[in-house]
Amino acid sequence: PKHSSSWTYTMTPPIDTPVPPLVRSIELADMVAYGGATWDWNRLHYDTQFAQSKQLAAPVVDGQLFGGLLVTMLQDWLGPQWRPAALTMRYRNPVFGGETVRCEGTVVASAPDEISCDLQVVVTDGDGSDIRVAVNSARAKLVRRSAPLSSIRAAHLP
């Protein structure tokens, strides 16, 4: 796991622990690969001329990709001992092909076998400064892999 906090990933992170951010540039080739993997061939996600005909600057990144990035960030941080049990998010602004995003979050609930994190995705410029929020009001619940299956069935967000 890629973390730099004082706790080890075999422990449960305490409330207010920041999640190490994940920064990713999303290029058109990434968007086409994602479309192929999900069988989503909406032209808005890969066709520059089509997107521009809709008064958009470039193809729009499929919003579901951000769920994948948020879970990747959490699993890179927490390691294989934890698995996602629930994820909710609201899209705020579009992200266009060629832009860079930063996924970030904070632990907001912590118990021995489960944690919840508030998350967001921010579009950044070349210096890492925020341009606009793409996803906010996101929350993930994660459960320890050794937790009984009943904790997954009851995986409602706090």
Secondary structure by P-SEA (a helix, b strand, c coil): ccccccccccccccccccccbbbbbbcaaaaaaaaaaacccccccccaaaaaaacccccccccaaaaaaaaaaaaaaccccccccbbbbbbcccccccbbbbbccccccccccbbbbbbbbbbbcccccccccccccbbbbbbbcccccccccccccc
